[in-house]
Amino acid sequence: MNALRQNKAACAYPAMLLNGVCASSGGVVMALLQERYGLSYQWSGLLLAMLSVGNLAAGFAAGMLPAHWGQRRTVLMLAGGAALGYGAMILTGSPWALLAAFTLVGVAKGTTLNTSSALIAAHARERTKCMNLIHACFATGSLLCPLFIAALGMGGLPWWAPMAGLALCGAALWGVFALAGLPGRTGDGARVKNDWSFLRSPRFWVLTGLVFFQNCTEISVTGWMVTYFKDVGILSGPAGQMTVTVIWGAMLAGRLCIAFVFPVKNSFRTLSLMSACCVGTYILLLMAKTPASALICLFLFGLAIAGVNPTAVAAGNALSGAGLGVMLPAAGVGAVLMPYITGAVAQRFGIWAGMLCTVFALMGMTACAVALHRRNDMK
């Protein structure tokens, strides 16, 4: 049984790596589709929002349905969304079909994140370290994503080659869970009684608020930064797409440092420090006017925000499947709202004004972190 549990937890690492490749490509793919089909800022923001809608819905489903259907059936049903979504992008450029395709990719992302987090929470001894490690795997996939897409976009390959490659990665993600030995409808661990006591915890809801604002920030920066740099004239073309590599490289470095170099002793003090650094580095990023200064500020911002999500989730008292099934989707609402708000503001006032909206999300994240740090007795 111990060996089976270790295998279940181990599948979280390759799953999150592939999830990083598939899920983090949304901003780059959106830019490709925007250029090919002439999508407006507002419509592009809606595509990114639907990516987060799928993520939100799947996070809730992956947390709740295993208690009734079994974990294996639930995960395999939902994790195929990346392969289906990117496959659909090859077949049609219909705006409504693209909305559905981005939603399916988001479903796979939310399922993988929730399932991997629940496996680590249930079987890992050092939760903060292991949670940062699986998020480091996600960052590694995100780091490789633009390189992978750029490679598929060269050499005379058809325009849809990047989407085909991402669809294959989505199929591999599904295969990882298919081979992971997750419990089925019957047998040990197949049905789990959900514990809802966490809903009465103020700490849980403040942590959820913190992750909400972190999601607002991350999806806005990773989803819109390529377009922002291109439209303000700082970076464009393949060089602009590499900005995704810069931020995810920084996030990978930050998460590995937390896991191995600077272990977290006081989670809430660490969250306060990281949040304050996020505010400062993001403001510097918006003030940058040259490619070098912009990339340096983007890298520093990635370092600052790297450990916020995994440290906050690990610090919670809601690490059961049900708890994560509430925390991650509730916090995921921020990732639904923010890209659309950014796009709508950018459509009316310009892309710089749209990106400025993220400052308010950063201030909310900092306020939640400070509240948790000052109220250590919060239950």
SETI-884008 format. One record per residue (C-alpha): x, y, z. Coordinates in steps of 0.25 Angstrom, whole numbers, always signed. Last residue first. Example, Ala and Ser with C-alpha at 12.3 -4.5 7.8 and 13.67 -1.06 7.14 Angstrom:
SETI-884008
+55, -4, +29
+49, -18, +31
end
This chain:
SETI-884008
-32, +119, +52
-26, +133, +53
-16, +133, +65
-5, +138, +56
-13, +150, +53
-2, +160, +49
+4, +150, +38
-10, +146, +33
-14, +161, +32
-1, +164, +25
-3, +153, +14
-17, +158, +12
-13, +172, +10
-2, +168, +1
-11, +160, -8
-21, +172, -9
-10, +182, -13
-5, +172, -24
-19, +172, -29
-20, +187, -30
-6, +187, -37
-12, +178, -47
-21, +189, -53
-8, +196, -58
-7, +185, -69
-20, +190, -75
-15, +205, -74
-3, +201, -82
-11, +194, -92
-19, +206, -96
-31, +213, -91
-43, +207, -97
-38, +193, -102
-28, +193, -91
-39, +194, -80
-47, +183, -86
-35, +174, -88
-30, +176, -74
-44, +174, -69
-45, +161, -77
-31, +156, -72
-35, +159, -58
-49, +153, -56
-46, +138, -59
-33, +137, -52
-39, +144, -40
-50, +134, -40
-39, +124, -38
-38, +127, -23
-52, +121, -22
-48, +109, -31
-35, +107, -23
-41, +108, -9
-54, +100, -11
-48, +87, -17
-36, +89, -9
-44, +87, +3
-52, +76, -3
-39, +68, -7
-33, +71, +7
-23, +81, +8
-32, +91, +16
-23, +96, +27
-15, +105, +19
-1, +108, +20
+2, +98, +8
-7, +106, -1
-1, +119, +3
+13, +114, +1
+9, +108, -13
+3, +121, -18
+13, +131, -13
+25, +124, -16
+29, +129, -30
+23, +143, -28
+36, +150, -24
+45, +142, -34
+35, +145, -45
+35, +160, -42
+50, +160, -42
+51, +154, -56
+40, +163, -61
+49, +175, -56
+61, +170, -63
+53, +167, -76
+48, +181, -76
+61, +188, -72
+68, +181, -84
+57, +183, -94
+56, +198, -91
+45, +206, -85
+42, +200, -72
+32, +208, -63
+22, +196, -64
+32, +187, -59
+37, +196, -48
+22, +196, -43
+22, +181, -44
+35, +180, -36
+30, +188, -24
+17, +181, -23
+23, +167, -24
+33, +170, -13
+22, +174, -4
+15, +161, -7
+28, +153, -5
+30, +159, +9
+16, +157, +14
+16, +142, +9
+29, +140, +16
+23, +146, +29
+11, +137, +27
+19, +124, +24
+29, +125, +36
+40, +115, +35
+40, +114, +20
+53, +107, +15
+63, +116, +7
+72, +107, -1
+64, +94, -5
+49, +96, -6
+49, +111, -6
+61, +112, -15
+54, +103, -25
+42, +111, -25
+49, +124, -28
+57, +118, -39
+45, +112, -46
+38, +126, -44
+50, +133, -50
+50, +123, -62
+35, +125, -63
+36, +140, -64
+48, +139, -75
+42, +128, -83
+29, +136, -84
+37, +148, -89
+42, +139, -100
+29, +142, -108
+34, +156, -110
+47, +152, -116
+40, +143, -125
+32, +155, -131
+32, +168, -122
+39, +175, -111
+38, +189, -105
+29, +194, -115
+17, +197, -106
+9, +187, -114
+19, +176, -114
+22, +177, -99
+8, +177, -95
+4, +166, -105
+15, +157, -99
+11, +162, -85
-4, +159, -86
-6, +144, -82
+6, +143, -73
+4, +156, -66
-11, +156, -65
-11, +141, -61
-1, +143, -50
-7, +155, -44
-22, +151, -43
-17, +137, -38
-9, +144, -27
-22, +152, -24
-30, +140, -22
-19, +132, -15
-19, +143, -4
-34, +143, -3
-34, +128, -2
-23, +130, +9
-33, +140, +16
-44, +129, +14
-36, +118, +21
-31, +127, +32
-46, +130, +35
-49, +116, +37
-63, +111, +37
-63, +106, +23
-51, +97, +28
-61, +88, +35
-66, +82, +22
-60, +68, +22
-63, +60, +10
-65, +45, +12
-55, +38, +2
-59, +28, -8
-49, +20, -16
-38, +20, -5
-38, +5, -4
-47, -1, -14
-58, +3, -23
-60, +14, -33
-46, +14, -37
-34, +18, -29
-22, +24, -37
-12, +14, -42
-3, +25, -49
-4, +19, -63
-16, +27, -68
-12, +39, -60
+1, +39, -68
-6, +36, -81
-15, +48, -80
-3, +57, -79
+3, +50, -91
-10, +53, -99
-8, +68, -94
+6, +68, -99
+1, +63, -113
-9, +74, -113
+2, +84, -110
+10, +79, -122
-3, +80, -131
-5, +94, -126
+9, +98, -130
+8, +91, -143
-4, +99, -147
+3, +110, -156
+9, +98, -165
+24, +95, -163
+34, +102, -172
+45, +100, -162
+40, +109, -151
+27, +110, -143
+29, +97, -136
+42, +102, -130
+36, +114, -125
+24, +106, -119
+34, +98, -111
+43, +110, -107
+30, +117, -103
+26, +104, -94
+40, +101, -88
+38, +111, -77
+24, +107, -75
+28, +93, -73
+39, +96, -63
+29, +105, -56
+19, +94, -54
+31, +85, -49
+34, +96, -40
+20, +96, -35
+21, +81, -32
+34, +85, -24
+27, +96, -17
+17, +87, -12
+27, +77, -8
+35, +87, +0
+22, +93, +7
+17, +79, +10
+29, +72, +16
+23, +59, +19
+16, +56, +6
+5, +47, +4
-9, +54, +6
-4, +68, +2
+4, +63, -9
-8, +55, -15
-17, +67, -13
-8, +76, -20
-6, +67, -32
-21, +65, -33
-25, +80, -32
-14, +85, -41
-17, +74, -52
-32, +76, -52
-31, +91, -52
-21, +90, -64
-29, +80, -72
-42, +88, -70
-34, +101, -75
-30, +94, -88
-45, +90, -90
-49, +105, -87
-39, +110, -97
-45, +100, -108
-59, +105, -105
-56, +119, -106
-48, +116, -119
-61, +109, -124
-69, +122, -122
-58, +130, -129
-58, +121, -141
-44, +118, -145
-46, +103, -148
-39, +90, -148
-26, +93, -142
-32, +100, -130
-40, +88, -128
-28, +79, -126
-23, +89, -116
-35, +87, -108
-37, +72, -109
-22, +70, -104
-23, +79, -93
-37, +75, -89
-33, +60, -87
-31, +62, -72
-46, +63, -69
-51, +49, -71
-38, +43, -67
-38, +50, -54
-52, +47, -50
-51, +32, -54
-39, +30, -46
-43, +38, -34
-56, +30, -32
-70, +34, -36
-76, +39, -23
-65, +44, -14
-56, +46, -27
-67, +57, -31
-64, +68, -21
-49, +72, -23
-48, +69, -37
-61, +76, -40
-57, +89, -33
-44, +90, -39
-50, +86, -53
-60, +98, -52
-49, +108, -48
-39, +103, -59
-50, +103, -69
-54, +118, -66
-39, +121, -65
-37, +117, -80
-50, +124, -82
-44, +137, -77
-32, +136, -86
-42, +135, -98
-50, +147, -93
-37, +155, -92
-34, +152, -107
-49, +157, -110
-46, +170, -102
-33, +172, -108
-39, +170, -122
-36, +157, -131
-30, +159, -144
-31, +145, -148
-16, +141, -151
-10, +152, -141
-20, +149, -130
-18, +134, -132
-3, +135, -130
-4, +144, -118
-15, +135, -112
-5, +123, -114
+6, +131, -106
-4, +135, -95
-10, +121, -94
+3, +113, -94
+4, +113, -79
-7, +102, -79
-1, +92, -88
+14, +93, -84
+12, +95, -70
+2, +83, -69
+13, +74, -75
+22, +78, -64
+10, +77, -54
+7, +63, -59
+22, +59, -58
+22, +63, -43
+8, +58, -39
+11, +44, -43
+20, +42, -31
+9, +44, -21
+1, +32, -27
+14, +24, -28
+17, +27, -14
+3, +23, -10
+4, +10, -17
+18, +7, -10
+12, +10, +3
+0, +0, +0
end
